[in-house]
């Protein structure tokens, strides 16, 4: 079985004033920890980013 880590739409727009993600600091730490574990086990990591025009979430 092959494993991979998908990181989907973790972007600056999630942390803009007035539109902050719930417990965002903990989310970032969790994502950072998962990326570190994936790298240490040579697990593939895929970063997926939604692109919208400036000013749009």
Secondary structure, 3 states (H helix, E strand, C coil): CCCEEEEECCCHHHEECCEECCCHHHHHHHHHHHHHHHHHCCCEEEEECCCCCCCCC
